[in-house]
Amino acid sequence: MERIGFIGLGIMGKPMALNLLKAGYPLTVYDIHHEKMDELVEAGTDRGSSCRDVAERSDVIITMLPNSPEVKEAVLGDGGVIEGVKSGAILVDMSSIAPLASQEVAHKLQTKGVAMLDAPVSGGEPKAIQGTLAIMVGGPQETFQKVKPILEVMGASVTRVGEIGSGNTVKLANQIIVALNIAAMSEAMVLASKAGVDAERVFQAIRGGLAGSTVLDAKMPLVLEGNFKPGFRIELHIKDLLNALDTAHQLGVPVPLSGLVMEIMQALKVDGKGGDDHGGIIQFYEKMAKKEVRKPAA
């Protein structure tokens, strides 16, 4: 069985690593915040001392980090994966980063005889815990086939979408759709609530029709409870939309609605809500309309 190294034990990375451990994979973990390794080590993983150390001890290295700079530092920087990785190993970057950054990292790893996949995920913390993430993968077909059983431990849907960088391109498309869905839900629910209609009844009335969506089912119950504990933070969605806007501008693709939602998220961040779940986008509309969307008090 392949020895796996896992770098990045945040909201998403920790449950993903735990699922690999439960599946029986020998696992070495590392995070720059060393206390984040404690729970994994207690559960049975080995503790890595650096990204290089993890790479030296692993056949497959998985990274789950915030953005392009962190991935480049972990893989290509001093004490990084590239210094310890063996020829024939595979790096699977499951972070959501810029497609061009994935291509750059893959090119440099190739000089060491190391193949790479970019394999960002969708589903947030609940699906990371359940092992039911949607995983969109870019990279060579042969490499994908080798690591597909590992990815299937963490995801219910594992799809190769093209060559290196295409996984993150698909993730950008996913994040645009999710952000616009949450914004549309927010506008509609604040409108209905201010008009005097019970938001929970609105939700139940429309969820089975054309307006129904996975986003609506996942986020509306939390909104009704006023629960904005992060499954996926607004500040991280801002990062994804920045990558989407940059990529769109480079390609000459207009994305005006994405730009509008980006400004809504930026306003929430300035208001101290960047650490809230992205379902908290509704708070922008609530503040503007002076109307909260919540379950009636019992």
RARASUL-V173545 format. One record per helix or strand of 3 or more residues. SS is the DSSP state (~ for helix, > for strand). FROM is the first residue (numbers start at 1). TO is the last residue. Records with the same first field share a line. If there is no record, write none. Layout:
BEGIN
SS = FROM-TO + FROM-TO
END
This chain:
BEGIN
> = 4-7 + 27-30 + 60-63 + 90-93 + 115-118 + 133-138 + 155-162
~ = 13-22 + 34-43 + 51-56 + 68-76 + 81-84 + 99-110 + 124-130 + 141-154 + 166-194 + 199-206 + 214-225 + 234-251 + 256-270 + 278-289
END
